């Protein structure tokens, strides 16, 4: 009888303990990542050895891409480096970053949980851009040039025939040096503040 009473106490306690453990295991990676992001130094202030010739310290998960601007200039993009040399990279001016609106593709999921988009005016002398990791979406910023922009209704535009955005009025200025950046579905990953942006004005090797 005493054994059955202990069993009735032990089984629920065990189930509660297992549930808490599983919950913590699911939450731990996000918590650790956010704590790291809150305490992280600027990419140009992190002490690092072995920069490559372009003043970049790579990490697992760093990747490269290119965007071609309307004036045929090609700019290289580095996503999620570990550190950047302050001698070769400069913080991107916040004045050249503009929040444009929220949206995404034309699927219902994007309208339930829209992504946030920014316009970034690339300095004419820039040869490369570098973006830090998104902290709150655990992902990478997406960057592309603007090939076309169409207004479909007041406060609604389509960019590159695939990005549907609700934007604040008036319609922002687009010039040949403008790119669009998707920072994901959490506005806390604001571009230029939480998600860092840097640029470089001297040539960069092919990656």
C-alpha positions as CSV (number, residue, x, y, z in Angstrom):
1,X,0.0,0.0,0.0
2,X,2.8,2.3,0.9
3,X,4.6,1.4,-2.3
4,X,1.5,2.4,-4.4
5,X,1.3,5.7,-2.6
6,X,5.0,6.4,-3.4
7,X,4.4,5.4,-7.0
8,X,1.5,7.8,-7.3
9,X,3.8,10.6,-6.1
10,X,6.9,9.6,-8.1
11,X,5.2,9.2,-11.5
12,X,3.7,12.8,-11.6
13,X,6.9,14.3,-10.2
14,X,8.9,12.5,-12.9
15,X,6.6,13.7,-15.7
16,X,6.9,17.2,-14.4
17,X,10.7,17.0,-14.2
18,X,10.9,15.6,-17.8
19,X,8.6,18.3,-19.1
20,X,10.7,21.1,-17.5
21,X,13.9,19.5,-18.9
22,X,12.5,19.3,-22.4
23,X,11.2,22.9,-22.2
24,X,14.5,24.2,-21.0
25,X,16.4,22.3,-23.8
26,X,14.1,23.9,-26.4
27,X,14.6,27.4,-24.8
28,X,18.3,27.2,-24.0
29,X,19.8,27.9,-27.5
30,X,17.6,31.0,-28.0
31,X,18.4,32.3,-24.5
32,X,22.1,31.8,-24.9
33,X,22.0,33.4,-28.3
34,X,20.1,36.5,-27.1
35,X,22.4,36.8,-24.1
36,X,25.4,36.7,-26.4
37,X,23.9,39.3,-28.7
38,X,23.1,41.7,-25.8
39,X,26.7,41.5,-24.5
40,X,28.4,41.3,-27.9
41,X,30.8,44.1,-28.9
42,X,30.8,45.7,-32.3
43,X,32.3,43.6,-35.1
44,X,35.1,46.1,-35.4
45,X,35.8,46.0,-31.6
46,X,36.1,42.3,-31.2
47,X,39.7,41.2,-30.6
48,X,40.6,38.8,-33.3
49,X,43.7,37.3,-34.9
50,X,44.3,36.1,-38.4
51,X,42.2,38.6,-40.4
52,X,42.3,37.7,-44.1
53,X,43.6,40.2,-46.7
54,X,40.2,41.9,-46.7
55,X,40.2,42.5,-43.0
56,X,37.6,39.8,-42.2
57,X,37.8,37.1,-39.6
58,X,35.5,34.3,-40.8
59,X,33.5,31.8,-38.7
60,X,31.4,28.8,-39.4
61,X,28.3,30.0,-41.1
62,X,29.8,33.1,-42.7
63,X,28.7,33.3,-46.3
64,X,29.2,35.6,-49.3
65,X,27.1,36.9,-52.1
66,X,27.1,39.8,-54.6
67,X,24.6,42.4,-55.7
68,X,24.7,44.3,-58.9
69,X,23.4,47.8,-58.7
70,X,21.5,49.6,-61.4
71,X,24.6,51.4,-62.6
72,X,26.3,48.0,-63.2
73,X,28.5,48.3,-60.1
74,X,28.9,45.0,-58.3
75,X,29.1,45.1,-54.5
76,X,30.2,42.0,-52.5
77,X,28.2,41.1,-49.4
78,X,29.6,39.3,-46.3
79,X,27.0,37.9,-43.9
80,X,27.8,36.9,-40.3
81,X,31.6,37.4,-40.0
82,X,33.2,36.9,-36.6
83,X,35.1,40.1,-36.7
84,X,36.1,43.0,-39.0
85,X,39.3,45.1,-39.0
86,X,38.5,48.7,-38.0
87,X,41.3,49.8,-40.3
88,X,39.5,48.5,-43.3
89,X,35.8,48.6,-42.4
90,X,33.6,51.5,-41.3
91,X,30.3,51.6,-39.6
92,X,27.5,52.2,-42.0
93,X,25.9,55.6,-41.5
94,X,22.4,55.3,-39.9
95,X,21.3,58.2,-42.1
96,X,21.6,56.0,-45.2
97,X,19.3,53.3,-43.7
98,X,15.5,53.7,-44.0
99,X,12.8,51.4,-42.8
100,X,10.4,50.9,-45.7
101,X,7.7,48.5,-44.4
102,X,6.6,45.0,-43.7
103,X,5.4,42.1,-45.8
104,X,7.1,39.4,-47.9
105,X,5.9,37.1,-50.6
106,X,2.2,36.9,-51.5
107,X,1.6,33.9,-49.2
108,X,-0.8,34.1,-46.2
109,X,2.0,33.0,-43.8
110,X,3.9,36.2,-44.6
111,X,0.9,38.4,-43.8
112,X,0.3,36.6,-40.5
113,X,3.9,37.1,-39.6
114,X,5.4,39.6,-41.9
115,X,9.1,40.3,-42.4
116,X,10.6,43.8,-41.9
117,X,12.4,45.5,-44.8
118,X,14.9,48.4,-45.0
119,X,16.3,50.4,-47.8
120,X,20.0,50.9,-47.7
121,X,21.7,53.5,-49.8
122,X,25.2,52.1,-50.7
123,X,27.9,54.8,-50.6
124,X,29.1,55.2,-54.2
125,X,32.7,54.5,-53.1
126,X,31.7,51.2,-51.3
127,X,33.1,48.0,-52.7
128,X,31.6,45.6,-50.0
129,X,29.1,45.4,-47.2
130,X,29.2,43.3,-44.1
131,X,26.1,42.3,-42.0
132,X,26.1,40.9,-38.5
133,X,23.9,38.0,-37.4
134,X,20.2,38.6,-36.7
135,X,19.7,38.1,-33.0
136,X,16.0,37.7,-32.6
137,X,15.3,35.6,-35.7
138,X,18.4,33.5,-35.5
139,X,19.1,33.9,-39.2
140,X,20.9,36.0,-41.8
141,X,20.0,39.3,-43.4
142,X,18.9,39.0,-47.0
143,X,20.1,41.6,-49.4
144,X,19.2,42.2,-53.0
145,X,19.3,45.0,-55.5
146,X,16.0,46.8,-56.6
147,X,15.2,46.0,-60.2
148,X,11.7,47.5,-60.3
149,X,9.2,49.0,-57.9
150,X,5.5,49.2,-58.6
151,X,2.8,50.9,-56.5
152,X,-0.4,48.8,-56.6
153,X,-2.5,50.8,-54.2
154,X,-2.1,53.5,-51.6
155,X,0.4,52.2,-49.0
156,X,1.1,49.0,-51.0
157,X,4.0,48.3,-53.3
158,X,5.7,45.3,-55.1
159,X,9.5,45.2,-55.4
160,X,11.2,42.9,-58.0
161,X,7.8,41.4,-58.7
162,X,7.9,39.2,-55.6
163,X,8.2,41.4,-52.4
164,X,4.8,42.7,-51.4
165,X,5.1,45.5,-48.8
166,X,2.8,47.7,-46.8
167,X,4.8,51.0,-46.5
168,X,4.5,54.3,-44.8
169,X,3.7,57.3,-46.9
170,X,5.2,58.9,-48.9
171,X,6.9,56.5,-51.2
172,X,10.7,56.4,-50.4
173,X,13.2,57.6,-53.0
174,X,15.0,54.8,-54.9
175,X,18.3,55.6,-56.6
176,X,20.8,53.4,-58.5
177,X,22.7,52.7,-55.2
178,X,19.7,51.5,-53.2
179,X,19.4,47.9,-52.1
180,X,16.6,46.3,-50.0
181,X,17.4,44.3,-46.9
182,X,15.1,41.8,-45.2
183,X,15.8,41.4,-41.5
184,X,13.1,38.8,-40.7
185,X,10.0,38.8,-38.7
186,X,11.2,40.4,-35.5
187,X,11.4,44.2,-35.5
188,X,13.9,44.1,-32.7
189,X,16.5,43.1,-35.4
190,X,16.5,46.7,-36.5
191,X,19.1,47.4,-39.2
192,X,22.1,49.5,-38.2
193,X,21.4,49.2,-34.5
194,X,20.8,45.6,-33.5
195,X,21.9,44.1,-36.8
196,X,25.1,45.9,-37.6
197,X,26.1,47.0,-41.1
198,X,29.7,47.9,-42.2
199,X,31.2,49.0,-45.5
200,X,34.6,49.0,-47.1
201,X,35.9,51.3,-49.8
202,X,38.9,49.5,-51.1
203,X,38.8,46.4,-53.4
204,X,37.9,43.0,-52.0
205,X,39.1,39.7,-53.3
206,X,36.8,37.2,-55.0
207,X,35.2,34.7,-52.6
